[in-house]
Amino acid sequence: GRVQNADRRSQPKWPEALPEYLHFTLFKTQFDTLAALSLLANRVSVPLRHFNIAGTKDKRGVTCQRVSVRKVFAESLVQVQRALPSNVKVGNFAYRADRLNLGSLFGNRF
């Protein structure tokens, strides 16, 4: 028979009126961006490829960057934050019709 992903089945149906990309800010200290996104992807049971960033940030230091993810509810990210290391946080959520792409940066602020 057909094998289905149990995690996907248990997630609520995506509302038609809601834009399909969730944009959020990833705050991290001394943590690699891809490692942080991998943790998030694993915790919300979506492929890492559903996450998009406008550019990369240094592993060293305190950084904030915008991230987009396809068809993930903000509430899901808030819930999994408790399981993340204390130096990785998510917030400032907004639903948008388009994803972030490499090169969508407006510049760095120091």
Order of alpha helices (4+ residues) and beta strands (2+ residues): alpha-beta-alpha-beta-beta-alpha-beta
